[in-house]
Amino acid sequence: MKNFSAKKALLALALIVTLIIPQMACSSNGQNTNTNSGVGKTGFYLDTVCGITIYGMSDPDGSLAKLSDDDLELHFLRVITDAFLVCSDYEKVLSKTIETSDISRINAAGGEATEVSDEAAEIVEKGLFYGDISGGAFDITIGKATDLWDFHDNVETGHEGGKIPSQEALNEAVSHVNYRNVKVDDNMVKLTDPDTEINLGGIAKGYIADKVASYLEERGVTSGVVDLGGNIVVIGSKSRDLICEDGTSPELTTPFNIGITDPSSKTGNLLGLMPCSDKTVVTSGTYERYFQQDGVKYHHILDPKTGYPAETDVLSVTIISERGNSADCDGLSTTCLALGMEKGLELVSSMDGFEAIFVGTDGNVEMTSTETGFQLNR
């Protein structure tokens, strides 16, 4: 994962595509307050700014109720810190830039079969699945082509705009881009082309978000939000109480409102609000990372066939599903962005349990269903 300066980290935080709108009343440790803003913390993982906020935890033995407000907050923060350690552990397995990761070991094996963890094998197979259903528009072997591009301003030199690779370099890179070069047999992964390189950037954050949310639930969290760079997982519903005896309080009935950014807005206005309880919401957009040169916009979603940014009539795609499907939502959002409006809508509509909101380059909004409860601001 690339290292950003503090300035770049703050910029990433400002550009998070999905916002959490709490809007809730609560009581904290038995003392009435006006709002339950939850207890939250941010960190820099997976090449982006990540946030975890807890709005409620179960307290079956009454131990939390005995804590002071300060100690209760510290307990919540410890749980969040431990959850970030889970995030970091998965990054060490799935990042292609950490030399000891499973993915790096596959890439460096020279075509030899490499034994990997269950988690790495699982997410690689899921990536291959999205390669199949997208006709190759989604390809986890895009790595070497991606490495040639730089979609960030150069903070050190003050240069505005990224870097366009040479045609010769792109041609060489895409000659090794083919997800069919990846073979998985149980926990053994092999690249039939030794120069192929796996990059799980289009699906790993969703997978890790699912794992972090599951860990929080195991620790007793009944109401919370995980945001890994715009990959949102909502645990439960809005909680009036930070703690409750068994986690089944009738107050856990009002959904969170997840704000979806309008990609055509230059000021970060919301496209609308998505009410969510035990849901995952993932947005991909061409406006997230891009630069312009000579009047041409170059975004970070690449066409595996050319190595250039995919030609698409879509500015952003938001995929919504039940909690536990964030990896699929991540893969689908990237896939649909590359496929374009018509084919993307057709693909999501053919899959049970998934809904989508598309924003076209013409500003039009298309949805797979009007039953999601999405409240369009326009």
C-alpha positions in Angstrom: 0.0 0.0 0.0 1.3 3.5 -0.8 2.2 5.8 2.0 0.6 9.2 2.0 1.6 12.4 3.7 -0.6 13.9 6.5 -2.0 16.3 3.9 -2.9 13.5 1.6 -4.6 11.6 4.5 -6.7 14.6 5.3 -7.7 14.9 1.7 -8.7 11.2 1.6 -10.8 11.8 4.7 -12.6 14.8 3.0 -13.3 12.6 -0.1 -14.9 9.6 1.6 -17.8 8.9 -0.6 -20.3 7.8 1.9 -21.2 9.7 5.0 -22.9 8.4 8.2 -25.9 10.5 9.3 -26.5 9.5 13.0 -29.6 11.6 13.9 -30.5 9.8 17.1 -31.4 10.2 20.7 -29.8 8.1 23.4 -28.9 7.5 27.0 -25.3 6.8 28.0 -24.6 4.6 31.0 -28.1 5.3 32.4 -27.7 9.1 32.2 -29.9 10.9 29.8 -28.3 13.0 27.0 -29.6 14.7 24.0 -27.9 12.6 21.3 -26.1 9.3 21.0 -23.2 10.3 18.7 -21.5 7.0 19.5 -17.9 6.4 20.2 -15.7 6.4 17.1 -12.1 6.4 15.9 -10.3 6.7 12.6 -7.1 5.2 11.2 -5.2 4.9 8.0 -5.4 1.3 6.6 -5.7 -0.2 3.1 -4.4 2.9 1.5 -7.3 5.0 2.8 -8.9 6.6 5.8 -11.0 4.1 7.8 -13.5 4.7 10.6 -15.3 2.6 13.1 -18.1 3.9 15.3 -20.0 2.0 18.0 -23.5 3.2 19.0 -24.5 0.3 21.3 -23.2 -2.9 23.0 -24.9 -5.7 24.8 -24.3 -5.9 28.6 -25.7 -9.3 29.6 -23.9 -9.5 33.0 -24.3 -5.8 33.9 -20.6 -5.1 34.0 -20.6 -2.2 31.6 -23.4 -0.5 33.5 -21.1 -0.3 36.5 -18.5 1.7 34.6 -18.2 5.5 34.8 -18.8 7.3 31.6 -15.1 7.8 31.0 -14.3 4.1 31.6 -17.2 3.1 29.4 -15.8 5.2 26.6 -12.4 3.7 27.1 -13.9 0.2 26.8 -15.6 1.1 23.5 -12.3 2.6 22.2 -10.4 -0.6 23.2 -12.9 -2.7 21.2 -12.4 -0.4 18.2 -8.6 -0.5 18.5 -8.8 -4.3 18.5 -11.0 -4.2 15.5 -8.5 -2.1 13.7 -5.9 -4.7 14.5 -8.1 -7.2 12.7 -8.1 -4.9 9.7 -4.3 -4.6 9.9 -3.9 -8.4 10.2 -6.0 -8.9 7.0 -4.0 -6.2 5.2 -0.8 -8.1 6.0 -2.3 -11.1 4.3 -4.0 -9.5 1.2 -1.9 -6.5 0.3 0.4 -6.9 -2.7 2.8 -4.3 -1.4 3.7 -6.1 1.9 6.4 -8.6 0.9 5.4 -11.2 3.4 1.7 -11.2 2.5 0.1 -14.2 0.8 -0.6 -12.1 -2.3 3.0 -10.9 -2.6 4.3 -14.5 -2.1 2.0 -15.7 -5.0 3.3 -12.8 -7.2 6.9 -13.6 -6.4 6.7 -17.3 -6.8 7.7 -17.4 -10.5 4.7 -19.4 -11.4 5.1 -22.0 -8.7 2.1 -23.1 -6.7 2.0 -21.2 -3.3 0.2 -22.3 -0.2 -1.9 -19.5 1.2 -4.4 -19.0 4.1 -8.0 -19.9 3.8 -8.9 -16.2 3.6 -6.5 -15.4 0.7 -7.8 -18.4 -1.2 -11.4 -17.4 -0.6 -11.0 -13.8 -1.8 -8.9 -14.8 -4.8 -11.6 -17.2 -5.8 -14.3 -14.5 -5.4 -12.2 -12.2 -7.6 -12.1 -14.9 -10.3 -15.9 -15.2 -10.0 -16.3 -11.5 -10.8 -13.9 -11.9 -13.7 -16.1 -14.6 -15.1 -19.5 -12.8 -14.7 -18.1 -9.5 -16.0 -16.5 -11.1 -19.1 -13.1 -9.9 -17.9 -14.1 -6.3 -17.2 -13.2 -7.0 -13.6 -9.7 -8.6 -13.4 -7.6 -9.1 -10.2 -4.5 -9.4 -12.4 -4.6 -5.7 -13.4 -1.8 -5.1 -10.9 1.1 -4.4 -13.3 -0.9 -2.0 -15.4 -2.1 -0.2 -12.2 1.4 0.2 -11.0 2.3 2.2 -14.1 -0.2 4.9 -13.3 -0.1 7.7 -10.7 -3.5 9.2 -10.0 -2.3 11.5 -7.2 -1.0 15.0 -7.1 2.7 15.1 -6.2 2.6 16.9 -2.9 6.4 17.1 -2.7 7.0 18.8 -6.0 3.7 20.7 -6.1 2.8 19.0 -9.5 -0.9 18.9 -10.1 -2.0 15.8 -12.0 -0.8 12.2 -12.3 1.4 10.3 -14.7 0.4 8.7 -18.0 2.5 5.7 -18.7 4.2 5.0 -22.1 2.3 3.0 -24.6 5.1 0.5 -24.7 5.0 -0.1 -21.0 1.2 -0.5 -21.0 1.4 -3.0 -23.9 3.9 -5.1 -21.9 1.8 -4.9 -18.7 -1.6 -5.8 -20.3 0.0 -8.8 -22.1 0.2 -10.4 -18.6 -3.3 -9.3 -17.5 -5.7 -12.2 -17.6 -7.5 -13.5 -14.5 -7.6 -17.0 -16.2 -3.8 -17.2 -15.4 -4.8 -17.7 -11.8 -5.4 -21.2 -10.7 -6.7 -22.1 -7.2 -6.7 -25.6 -5.8 -7.8 -25.6 -2.2 -5.1 -23.5 -0.5 -2.7 -23.6 -3.4 -2.6 -20.7 -5.8 -0.6 -20.7 -9.0 0.0 -18.2 -11.8 0.4 -19.9 -15.1 2.1 -16.8 -16.4 4.9 -16.0 -14.0 4.8 -12.3 -14.9 1.1 -12.0 -14.0 0.5 -10.0 -10.8 -2.6 -10.2 -8.5 -4.0 -7.0 -7.1 -7.1 -7.3 -4.9 -7.7 -3.6 -4.7 -11.1 -3.8 -6.2 -12.5 -6.3 -3.7 -10.3 -6.6 -0.6 -11.7 -3.7 1.4 -15.2 -5.1 1.2 -14.0 -8.5 2.3 -12.1 -7.0 5.3 -15.1 -4.8 6.2 -17.2 -8.0 6.6 -14.5 -9.5 8.8 -14.2 -6.4 11.0 -18.0 -6.2 11.4 -18.2 -9.9 12.4 -15.4 -9.3 15.0 -17.2 -6.3 16.5 -20.4 -8.4 16.8 -18.4 -11.1 18.5 -17.3 -8.5 21.0 -20.9 -7.6 21.8 -21.5 -4.7 19.5 -25.2 -4.4 18.6 -25.2 -1.1 16.9 -22.3 0.3 14.9 -20.8 1.4 11.5 -17.6 0.3 9.8 -16.4 2.5 7.1 -13.3 1.3 5.2 -12.8 4.1 2.7 -16.4 4.2 1.6 -17.1 0.4 2.1 -19.8 0.7 4.7 -21.1 -2.1 6.9 -24.0 -1.3 9.3 -24.4 -3.4 12.4 -27.9 -3.5 13.7 -29.9 -0.2 13.8 -29.6 3.1 15.5 -29.4 2.6 19.3 -30.8 5.0 21.8 -28.7 3.4 24.5 -24.9 2.8 24.4 -25.5 -0.3 26.5 -28.4 -2.7 26.9 -28.9 -5.9 28.9 -29.2 -8.4 26.1 -28.7 -6.5 22.8 -32.4 -6.9 21.8 -33.7 -3.6 23.1 -36.8 -2.5 21.2 -35.0 0.8 20.7 -32.9 -0.9 18.0 -35.5 -0.4 15.4 -34.7 2.9 13.6 -32.3 2.5 10.6 -29.2 4.5 10.2 -29.2 7.0 7.3 -26.2 6.5 5.1 -25.5 9.5 2.9 -24.4 8.8 -0.7 -22.3 11.6 -2.2 -23.4 13.2 -5.5 -20.5 12.5 -7.9 -21.4 15.5 -10.0 -21.2 17.9 -7.0 -18.0 19.8 -6.5 -18.9 20.7 -2.9 -19.7 17.2 -1.7 -23.5 17.5 -1.7 -25.4 14.3 -1.0 -27.2 12.5 -3.8 -29.6 11.1 -1.2 -30.0 9.0 1.9 -30.2 5.2 2.2 -31.9 3.9 5.4 -29.9 0.9 6.6 -30.1 -1.8 9.3 -27.7 -4.8 9.0 -26.8 -3.7 5.5 -23.6 -3.1 3.5 -23.3 -0.1 1.1 -20.4 0.2 -1.2 -19.7 3.0 -3.7 -17.2 3.1 -6.5 -16.7 6.2 -8.7 -14.6 7.7 -11.4 -14.4 10.9 -9.3 -12.6 9.2 -6.4 -9.1 9.2 -7.9 -8.3 10.9 -11.2 -6.3 13.6 -12.9 -6.7 15.7 -16.0 -4.2 16.5 -18.7 -4.8 18.4 -21.9 -8.6 18.4 -21.2 -8.7 14.6 -20.8 -9.9 13.0 -17.5 -8.0 9.9 -16.5 -9.7 7.9 -13.7 -8.4 4.9 -11.7 -10.8 2.1 -13.0 -8.7 0.6 -15.8 -9.8 -1.5 -18.7 -7.9 -4.8 -18.5 -7.7 -5.0 -22.3 -5.9 -1.7 -22.8 -4.5 -0.6 -19.4 -6.2 2.8 -19.9 -9.1 4.1 -17.8 -12.3 2.2 -18.8 -14.6 4.1 -21.1 -17.8 4.3 -19.2 -21.0 6.3 -19.1 -21.2 6.0 -15.3 -19.8 8.4 -12.7 -20.6 6.2 -9.7 -22.2 3.0 -8.7 -23.6 2.2 -5.2 -24.4 -1.5 -4.4 -26.6 -2.3 -1.4 -27.0 -5.8 0.2 -27.4 -7.5 3.5 -24.5 -7.4 6.0 -22.0 -10.1 5.2 -21.9 -9.4 1.4 -19.6 -6.4 1.4 -16.9 -8.2 -0.6 -19.5 -8.9 -3.3 -20.7 -5.3 -3.2 -17.1 -4.2 -3.6 -16.5 -6.4 -6.6 -19.9 -5.6 -8.1 -19.5 -1.8 -7.8 -16.1 -1.9 -9.6 -17.5 -4.3 -12.2 -20.5 -2.2 -13.0 -18.5 1.0 -13.3 -16.4 -0.7 -15.9 -19.3 -2.3 -17.7 -21.4 0.9 -18.0 -25.0 1.7 -17.2 -26.9 -0.7 -19.4 -24.8 -3.9 -18.8 -24.3 -3.0 -15.1 -28.0 -2.6 -14.4 -28.6 -5.9 -16.2 -26.0 -7.7 -14.2 -27.1 -6.5 -10.8 -30.8 -7.2 -11.7 -29.9 -10.8 -12.4 -28.4 -11.3 -9.0 -30.6 -12.1 -5.9 -30.1 -9.9 -2.9 -28.4 -6.9 -4.5 -29.6 -3.5 -5.5 -27.8 -0.7 -7.2 -27.9 3.1 -7.7 -26.1 4.3 -10.8 -25.2 8.0 -11.6 -24.5 8.5 -15.3 -22.1 11.0 -16.8 -25.2 12.9 -18.0 -26.3 13.2 -14.3 -29.2 10.8 -14.6 -29.9 8.4 -11.7 -30.9 4.8 -12.4 -31.8 2.2 -9.8 -32.5 -1.5 -10.0 -35.5 -1.0 -7.7 -37.5 1.7 -6.1 -38.1 -0.5 -3.0 -34.8 0.2 -1.3 -36.1 3.2 0.5 -33.4 5.4 -1.0 -34.4 9.1 -0.7 -33.1 11.1 -3.7 -32.3 14.7 -2.8 -33.0 16.0 -6.3 
